[in-house]
Amino acid sequence: MNRHIRCTGILTALALVGAPTALTAAETVRLAYIDPLSGGFANVGNNGLAHLRFLADRLNEAEALPDGMTYEVVPFDNKVNASESLIALQRAIDQGIRIVVQGNGSSVAHALVDAISKHNRRNPGEEVIHLNYASIDPALTNESCSFWHFGFDAHVDIKVAAIAEHLANRPDVTDVYLINQDYSFGRAVAAAAEAFLPEARPDINIVGSDFHPLIKVKDFSPYVAKIQTAGTDAVVTGNWGNDMSLLIKAGREGGLEAEWFTFYVGLLGGVSAIGEAGVGKVKQISEWHANVPNAEMDEIVTSFKAQYPDFDWYYYRLGTMMDMLTQAINDTGSTDPEDIAFALEGMRVDTPIGEAWMRPEDHQLFQTLFLATLSNDVTHDVENSGIGFVTDERIELDDTILPTTCEMQRPS
Amino acid sequence: MDTAFFFLFNGIVYGLLLFMLSSGLTLIFSMMGVLNFAHASFYMLGAYFAYQISTHIGFWPALIFAPLIVGCLGAVIERYGLRTVHRHGHVAELLFTFGLALLIEEIVILIWGRNPMPYSVPSELDFALFEIAGNSYSAYKIFMMLVSISMLLFLYGIIARTRIGMIIQAALTHPETVDTLGHNVSRVFMLVFGVGTGLAGLAGVIGGNAFVTEPGMARALGTIVFVVIIVGGLGSLTGAFVASLLLGVIQTTAVAVDVSLADLVATVGITTSAADANDLMHKTLSQVAPILPYLFMVLMLISRPRGLFGTRDA
């Protein structure tokens, strides 16, 4: 898989070197996909790449772009590493690509935001736009916001606020425990929970908050014992990957009855690793899941699975992102990042399950969110595990809106 | 107090699992004088084989067959790989096992993919056995403990009480003499390598479903196993046993302690500014718990390079 992608990348690069100027801008809109394609998180990055390619193919088939233009996805491997990402960005710019798509790792997103604003300041007329589909550090659309950055996933505060709203109507939950990975993202989750939960329900007690090192813990049972001893009704965790699977498995072994509020249980590998341990207990807050009834999405889920049997359709927001980008290019008749950026500001599009709005003040996308629980009685399961999500609550766009502190510097 | 007991218990179970891995590694080291970097890879293979077997004929046959297959594989690798490389000295051997670890990881990814396998605890053992202070204790954990202890007794019995055990002990320290006495030392080496990797495979069978079966599992546990044998003393079984339990208990109990350096100095009357919760002074012991084994190893190497029970310097 990997090698295949790398080869395609090299071939694309060679093809571009061979034909430097003739077939640029007018015919092909190239998207630089900068995400991990090798190393420990390769499966996550390859999953996103499969999504993006699938979407690009569909839009090309439908001739969604004006004047016979087509999309082309050019992958760059960044190994979720900030400095590798900057090298990848430079390579993309050298190839004349001006639209960057990136998702994993808020540290990567921050590095790219900085590098891109610097590049755009120094190279007027050759600006680059950054479409971020998964890094959700709230700072990216608050204090560190940039005109050239657009966040398509609900950021940590929005997600935690939605969980808090849910808990406001759940008098059976009073004692909440926070356990998170010890880095910027985990700390953002804990800070958001400490701010929003007591606000939503003053009688909620945060009975404990733990930070553990990233991907270092093998045995979570001592953490579970702490959670248990604190008399916890619900656990809020931003953990992903093995840190999440091991935690939830240890919870089941320790006989923990608490509910889990997670962000990423549906992400590649999560459900397989947790298995039955999560059924009825583990919840996820996200913009979509496969069992939201919708004929249009059902078709995408099935044909994506047929084309990429290793993956499940997960990044609903990538669909929204590509629709918005396509509309921006159609509206302006231009592929210039500055025109695209102005067109995206304030844009509203209808997605299959509801409206999505790109707030002009901070370039944060707002969309319908779903709080869902793992169940073994579902139409669409995850990773052929027989387990999938059922909706607990649908949170409408207007209820997800939070204020921003962004002071956007726009090009004059 | 009950909670303390719970933590201790957890630490012992984890420690025993570590010992199953490190016992094989330390035996192989004392015989061949080489650190087997691929040792944790056999642990991973054990988990994957067990998963594959359990999808066809269930967990219990997997418990027997997976370690046997891993052990045989280990013996074959020793016979046709390591023994050939042995002639070229320790560096070649070290590089060989290092390459082997990478190779096994890639093969596992090639066959099973990068995602975790849905290898789960058998339903017969998937219940809470007893409860301490509100924390229930799963039957599977106790089962893990029993398997490790019986393995340990079995191993001890063989090494201390049987003829082959005597030959192994002799071959550890005086291979040439044993060879001259007419014993086939090469075969003893192969046997020990096979049994050592088989033990790692067994640890994989019972650890793979308790934790997660995925291609990164070897690397994650590999480092900690080295810590165990260095702290215990290279080549010492007793040392590996004590160090496994010690590290298991330290790592799990430290999680329960929410004391930071700032709290410590506060007890003697110096208060530090609580402004930044992210600085070193305010990191609690529970936050740094998973790093403690490595700290312990470094301190051990500085103060006592041969480890707790070792006879030669690391």
Interface residues (C-beta under 8 A of the other chain):
Chain A: G40 A42 N43 D182 R187 D210 F211 H212 P213 I215 K216 V217 K218 D219 S221 P222 Y223 V224 A225 K226 Q228 T229 N242 S245 L246 K249 E253 G254 G255 L268 G269 S272 A273 G275 E276 D310 E383 S385
Chain B: T3 F6 F7 N10 Y14 G113 R114 N115 P116 M117 P118 S120 A128 E131 A133 G134 N135 S136 Y137 S138 Y140 K141 A210 F211 V212 E214 G216 A220 L221 I224 Q251 T252 T253 V255 A256 N278 S286 Q287 V288 A289 P290 I291
